[in-house]
């Protein structure tokens, strides 16, 4: 099927970021010093980037000890940390391969395998790119952009970890200290984190200050705020590995469904978890699930919607039988990354399974096709006044509602932020429409740039999706200052979009008249999302 090959092939590749990398200059590439390493260690700033974070840490320690101890004698002894790291890397790769193979999808069933165990989906819709395959010679071609981005963000996390330790006084600020983050950027990012609970938090600025590492940085900060690392006895290396996987599996070429959107939803979720009506009843597990679901709720989003996957016969649509296709994929990918990273491996098996299932329940609730189902149930609870937050099931339901609100809260932000998100999501819609046009497919609703304007799309989205849900959330909070602020922004933004729509109406009517469409039909159908 050449059409499908074109849809899921080179059309969706990432753009180059231009990060320069090199190889370790101490020894020639074919020197026996490299030992079991298949390729010379790739370096950036003197650190090997061919290894995962644990190996990088061991390598950094070895290099630091060598520096403090002075000369180590023969060249063979100087290169021994590289060789030892290579051996450790090969062992880790074998273990990772065994772990991944154990969790590969065995059949097309959604919930459980034959033994009643949840099966994890293989991570990523696109082939994974290993840092070890970096090419450095001109004859071998250009380095893949996604690999460069991994290198860049891995270094960004190293800078964040070191900077955090400096702020807490754990590392002496001396000339011999390792300076990896500019002081100005460090100060601005730290200042923003001190106000992460405010509703006007600018996630775009925060992402720039953290060098595109906003999701990992924000999650680490919030886990520290709630002391979740200590409470659940989490391994920091495993936590970083998991968060890094999640962040990397968001596709940055998507205008909207990317890691910045995930960080924005996570920040909104944190604001909702702080609501007085809810905060006093939440357990550490509730908070853990809420933040994790927010961070991973759109992981590996392909930038197209469910109808597009169905009509192009994508393998995910077949796997999930055309029902909650994307949400099921987000959940199962999250489970795969949890198991691959081993983040919950120290917990009892039944507790890990329970966490995986609850994460699935939260992520699946973000399916926009189930909007009315959740809205009606929420409204009935509020009308009957029978919500009891002492009950775990009722708290979980409110977490589902909170995540749904966080996922669609962009129209409730200040106009400057809200407009950016609106333009991004419409750009993603228009890209899908261009793909559908290119391959002679029926253009999906809201995806035709010639007939679906940004103001019309936003007015319909606010009127039919956002307003009804946030009005009920306003009732639930009784009402809180935050919920009142969100509704005020929502009404102002809707008025702004209405003004912009009126300003663009004459040109729209003129273009549609040239296409011999009655003007009456334009007014009747423009508001429908």
N, C-alpha and C positions, 0 to 999 in steps of 0.2 A: 504494500500500500504506500506508494510514493508520497501521497498527500500527507499521511501521518508522519512519515519520516521527515518531511520538511517542517512539520509543526513542532516536533520534539527534537529537532536537530540543531544546526548552527544558528538558527534564528534567535535562540534564547541564550547565547553565550554572554559572558561577562566582559566588561571593558577592562583594558590594561590600566593599572594604577601606577606603574613606573617605579616600584621599589627595587633598588639595586641590591644585588646579592653577589657573593663571591665565594671562593674556596679557600681553605686554610693554606697559607703560603709557606708553611714550614717545610713541607716535603712535596716532591713531585707526585702527580696523581697515581703513577704506577709503582711507587715506592713500597717495599714490604712493610713499612711502618704502618700503613693503613690497615694491616691485618685483615680481619674478616669483613671489613666494610666493603660493600659492593661499589660504592662511589666515594670520592673524597668528601669529607664533611663540608656541607655548605655553611658558610659563616656570614654573619652580619654584625658588625660592631665587635668582632672577636669571639662571638658565641656560636657554637654549632647549632644550626637550625634543622639538622637532619633527624633530630631526636624528639621524642615527646617530652612534656614538661618534667616528669620525674628524672629522665636521663639528663635533661638540661641542667637540673638542679645538681645532680651528682657531678656533672662535668664542671659546673661553675665552682663547686666546692674543691674539686681536685685542682683546678687552675689556681684558685685562691691559695690553697696549701702550697702549691709549687712556687707561687710568687713570694710567699712569706719565707719559704725555706731556701730561696736563692737557687743557685745552679744545681741541677739534678744529675750532672755527669753526662754520659753518652746520649746521643740523639734518641736512641731506642728508648731510654727511660723517660725522656721528655714527651714522647708520643704515647706512652702507655695509657694515660687517661682516655685518649681517643679510642684506643683498642679495647680497653675495658668497657667503655660506654657502648662501643659497637656490639660487644658480646651481650651486654645487658639488654641492648635494644632488640637484638635478634630473639632473645628469650621472651621479651615483652610482646614482640610481634606475634610469636607463636601462640602465646596465651590469648592475645586479643583475637587472633584468627579462630582459635578453638571456641572462645566465648561467642563470637559473632555467628559461627556456624551452628552453634547450639540454639540460637534464637532466630534463625532464618524461617521465614513463613513456610509452613508445611502444607497448608491448604488455604482455601479461600474463605474460611469461616471467620467471623468477626470477633467473637468473644473468647472462646476457649478451644483447646485442642482435645484430643481423645481422653486425656487424663484430667480434664477440667482445669488445665493450667493456661493462663493467658499467653498467647503467642505474640512475640514482638516482631514488628515489621522491620525489614532491613532499612537502615537509615539512608534517606535521600532518594529523590526521584532521579537524580543524575549520578553518574559514576563518581565515586570518591577519588580524590586526588591526593596521593601520599607525598609528604614533604621530601621523601627520599628520592623522588624521581625528578628533582630539579635539574635542569640542563643549564650548563654555563658556557658552552662553546657556541659560536655562531652557526656552525654546521648542524648542531642539534636542534635548532629552532628556538622560538621564543618561550619564555617561562609562562606557564598557565597563570592567568590573572588570579584565579581563586587561590592558588598556592602562595602567590605573593601577598594576598590579603591575609592569609593565615599567618604568614611570617610577621606581617606588620602588627596584627592584633595580638599575637602571642607576645611580641616585645612590649606592646602597650600594657598587657596584663602584668608583665614583669615590672614595668615602671610603676604601675598602680600598687602592686604588692610592696615594692621597696618604699614608695612614697608613703603608704599607709603606716609602715613600720617607723619611718622617720617621724611622722606626725604623732605617733604614740610613744616616741622616745625610746624605741627598742633598738634603733641603730644609731650610733654616734655620728653626728654631722661633722665629720673631720675631712681634711683634704684627701685621706685615703679611702673615703666612702665612695661607693659607686653611684654616680649621679646619672639617672636615666630619664628624668622628667624635668622640663624647664620649670623653674620656680613660679613664674607668672601663671602658667597653665595649671600647675598644681594648686596654687592658691585659689584660682577661680573655680576649679572643679570642686574643691573642698568646700568653698563657700556655697556653691549651688547645692551640694548634698546636705548642707545644714538647713536648707529650705525646701527639701524634697517633698515635704508634706503640704506645701501650698499649691493652690489650684492653678496659679498662673506660671507654674514651672515650665521653662522653655526647654523641651527635650531636644530640639534641634541644636541649640547652643551647647547643651551638655554633651551631645554626641560629638560635636567638633572638639570640645575641650578634652574629651577622653580618647581622641584619635579613632573614632568609629567604634569604640569599645563600651558604649553606653549601657548595654544590657548586662554584661558581666559585671561592670563596675557598680551599677545600681543594685543588682541582686546581692552582691557581696556586702554592700552597705546595709541593705535592709535585713539580711540574715544576721548581721551584727547588731542592728537596732533591736531586733526581737530575741537575740541570744539563741537563735535556732541551731547554730553550729554546736554550741555546748549542750543544749537540751537533747538533741538527737545524736550527739557524739559523732558528728560528721568529720570525715577526713578532708582537710583543706585541698590537698592535691586532687582527690577524686571530685570534690565540688567544683574546682576550677576546670577540671577536664570535662565534666558534664555541662557546665555553663558555656564553656568554649564550643562544645559540640552544638549546643542549641543555637548560639549566636551565629556560628558558621553555616548552619543549615538553613538560615534565612537567606534568601537570595537578594543581594543588594541591588541587582538590576531592576527589581520590582519598584515602581515609584511609590507604592503604598504598603504592600504586605512584605515588609522587611524588618530587620532587627530594631530599627528606630521605632516602628509601630509597636513592636513587642515591648520595648522599654517604656513607651508612652502608656500602654495599657497597664503595665506593671505599676507605674507611678500612680495612675488613677486608682488601681486596686488598693494600693497602700492608703490613699486618701479615704476610700470607702471603709477599709478595715478600721480606720481611726474614728469612724462615726460613733458618737456616744451611745446610740441605741444598740449598736452591734459590738463595740469593742469590749465592753465589760463581760460579755458572754463567750468570747472566742477562746478556744484552747490553742496551745502551741501547734497542734496538728492542723487545726483549721487554718491558721495563719500560714503554715508551711504549704498546705495544699493550695490556698488562694494565690500566693505569690508564684509558686511553681506553675500552676495552670495558666496564670496571666503571661508568664515569660514564654511558655511553650505553646500557647493556644493556636498559633498560625505557623508553626515551624515547617519548613520545606514547602511553603505555599508556592505553587507554580506561576502565580500571577494571572491565572484565568479562573473562571468560576465553574461550578459543578455542571451546569448544562453544556458548557464547552467540552468538558472531559467526557460527558456521556455521548455527545454527537460525534466526537472524534474517536470514540471507542478506546479511550485511554485505559491502560491496565488497571488503574486505581478504580475507575468506574465499574469494571468487571469484578474486581476484588471485593468491593463493598456493595455490590448489587444496586448501584445507582441511588443509594440512600446515605445521607450525611457523608458523602465521599471524602471531602477535604478534611472535615473534622475528625473522621475516623483515622485518616492518614496522620494527622497531627498528633493524635493520641498515641497511636501505635508506634510512631517514630519516637515519641517521648519515652515510651516504655523501653524501646530498643536502646536508647541512649542511657537511660538509667541503668540498664543491665550491663551495657558495654563499659560504662565508666565505673561500675561497682559502687555507686554512691550509697545504695541501701543494702549492700551485701552483708553488713554487720548486724542488720536487724533480723528478727525471726522471720521465717519464710511467709507465715500467714500475715504478718504485719506488712511486709513488702507488697504482697498481692493485694491487700486491702488498699494501700496507698495508690497502687497502679489503677485499681478499679475506680477509686474516688476521683483521681485525676481525669480518668476517661469520662466520668459523669459530668465533671465541670466543663471539660473541653467540648464535649458533644452538645452541651447546652448553648454554645455560641452559634449553632446552625441557625441562620436567619429564617429558614423554612419552619422552625419550631417556635417562632416569635409569639404567635397568637396562643399557642399551647401554654407557654410559661406566663404570658401576660394575664390570661384568664385565671390561671391557678393563683397567681400573686394577688390579683384583684379580689378573688373569693376569700382568700385568707384575711385580707385587710378589711373587707366588708364584714366578715364574721368575727373579726378580732380574735382569732384562735391561734395566732402564731406564738409558739412557746420556744424561745431561744435556749431554754434549758435542755431541750431535746436535740440530740445530735442530728437527727433527720431534718428538723426545721432549720437548724443553723446551716446545714449543707445546702438546703434549698435557697436560703438567702445568699450564700456564696455563689450559687449559680446565677442568681439575679444580679448580684454585684459584678460578676465577670461579664455578663451580657451588657450591663451599663458601661463598664470600663471599655468594652470593645467598640462601642458606638458613641462614645462620649465626645468625639471631636466637635460636633456642633455646639457643645456646651462649654467649650473653651473660649478664651478671649478671641476677638475677631482676627487678630494678626496670626494666631496659631491655627484657628479653625479654618481660615481661608486656605492656608498652605495645605492642610490635610485634605480639604475638599478638592483642590486642584490636583493633588497627587492621586487620589482614588479615581477621579474622572480620567486622568491620563492613563491609568491602568485599564480602565474600561475601554477607552478609545484604542489602545494598543490591541486589546482582544478583538475589537471590531475590525481593525485593519487586518489582523490575521485571518479572521473569518472571511473578509472580502477577498483576500489574496488567494484563498483556497476554495472560493466559490461556495462558501457555507452561508446559511442564513444568519444575518447579523443579530446578535442577542439584544434584548431590551437594554437601553442606557448606554450601548456601546457604539452608537452611530454618531460620530462627531459632527456630521452635517445637520442632524435633526435633534440631537440631545445636547442641550447647552448645560454648562456647569450650574448656573442658577436654577434652572428647571429641575435638574436632578436633585439638587440639595433641598429645594423646597418640598419636593415629594418625599424625600427621605426623612426630613424633619417631621413633616405632617403625619405620615403613616407609620413610621417606625420609632423615631426618637421621642417625640412628645408624649405619646401614650405611655411608654415605659417609664420615663423620668417623672411624669406626673404621679404615677403610683409609688415610685421610689421616694418622692417628696412626701407622700402620705405616710410611708413607712417610717421615715426619720423624724416625723412629728412636728414640724419640719426642722431640719438643722440649718445652720448658717450656710454650709456648703451646698446643700440641695437647693436652697433659695438662690444662691449665687449662680448655680448651674442653670436653673430655669431662666433667670434674668439674661444670662448670656445667650441662651437658646432663643429667646424671643427677639433679642436685638439682632442676632445673626440671621434669623429668618427674615426680619424686616430688611436687613442689608441685601440679602439675596433677592428679595422681591424688587428692591430698587434697581439692582443690577439687571434683573430680568426685564424690567420695563425699559431700561436703557437700551437693551439689545433686541427688543421685540421688533422694531421696524425692519431691521436688516434680516431678521429671521423670516418675517412675513414675506418680505420681498423675494428672498431666495426660494421660499416654498411656493410662492405664486408662480415663479418662473418654471417650477417643476410641475405646474398645473395641479396643485393640491388646493382644495377649498380652505379658506382662511378659518372657517368655523372649526374644522377638525384640529387645527393647531391649538386653539384655546382649550379645547376639551381634553386633549390627551397629554399636554405638556407636563402636568403635575403628577402624572402616574409614574411611580418609580419602577 
